[in-house]
Amino acid sequence: MTSRDRSPTTTKSSFNSQRCASGRPARRAYFLRLKLLTEDQVEAKLIDLANKYKNVAGAPDAYFRLGEFYLLREDYVRAQDAFQQLIANYPTSTDVDKAYYYAGKAAFAHQDYTATRTLLEKVPDSSPLKPDARLLEGRSLPAVPDFRPGQHLL
């Protein structure tokens, strides 16, 4: 019996371990097919994943990917909203510190400097993104209406 004669149920059941014709994992082939979708179709799929699987362990990742998608499209208001939804809905997620940083970065990009400052201040001190958050926060301070030259950040 050749491998072609086997039914799909007798092959390896793990999605990650299945191989496509090129020898790469089937998961990679799946993501390569996603490239054939339009940006609007990808957006709809990400929104559907985020909403459909709210109580699944990977749900925060769906919101994070949605925020990244909006950042790539330069839709900074929606990116900030996606990251803030992750923060509000999954406050114990390991992605919260990254979400604060990228929400602040999106707010900075659409020139909401007060929100930038507020979000970046919430990046935990233990986060590897804290130095970058402080730098971006410093770049936003001259644009904040209540900022006075010589004012300390702390």
Secondary structure, 3 states (H helix, E strand, C coil): CCCCCCCHHHCCCCCCCCECCCCCEHHHHHHHHHCCCCHHHHHHHHHHHHHHCCCCCCHHHHHHHHHHHHHHCCCHHHHHHHHHHHHHHCCCCCCHHHHHHHHHHHHHHCCCHHHHHHHHHCCCCCCCCHHHHHHHHHHHHHHCCCCCCCCCCC
